[in-house]
Amino acid sequence: MEDGLCTLFWQDNWLDGGTLKCRFSRLFYLSTSKMETLSDIFLLGWEEGCSAWRRRRRLFVWEEELVRECCVLLSSIFLQDNMNDKWIWHLHVSLKYNVTSVYNILTSRVSSSTHDHNTYFWHKEVPLKVNIFVWRLLRNRLPTTDNLIRCRILQSNTHYCSSGCGSSEDIDHLFLSCDFYEQIWYDIYNWLGIVTVKPAHVKDH
């Protein structure tokens, strides 16, 4: 491991398997060192009972188990003062960012269920941000409430739709079924003069 001076301990993806913020979301929530660098935490000591585990309150037993699990994960990590932090791009042999490698990995991972939509991806006459949005939409990669809960960013009791309609939020509900947002579709249909039955799923739409 490099010196850790430019890497955030909780929020940067410096370990395989995602950020510590996502993997140990409860510890991140309780921590008083959310913006500390990897070097800062290492100097405080990240063994169990050390200063790196400063928190807002005393931990419950199950939360102490999370600390032990995280400590085991960090036990084999050592920083090197003579090496600076750097980004590594694993999708290219040069280990440096390459646009072609991004395009190749995105298109190769499009599942068969979205194969019929491939003609809409990366169309030159469509703005790039729209292309990216449609790709994320059809792959269910947008930050809807259910996805944020799945990534342990939100707690499971915060599953309600952002419109305040009272239903659970997922991609189909948010874009098609929500009582608040579906009025947009009716306005679009009226504007275009279309009479249709609204589908239940985004991919059907």
Beta strands, then each sheet from edge to edge (+ up, - down):
end
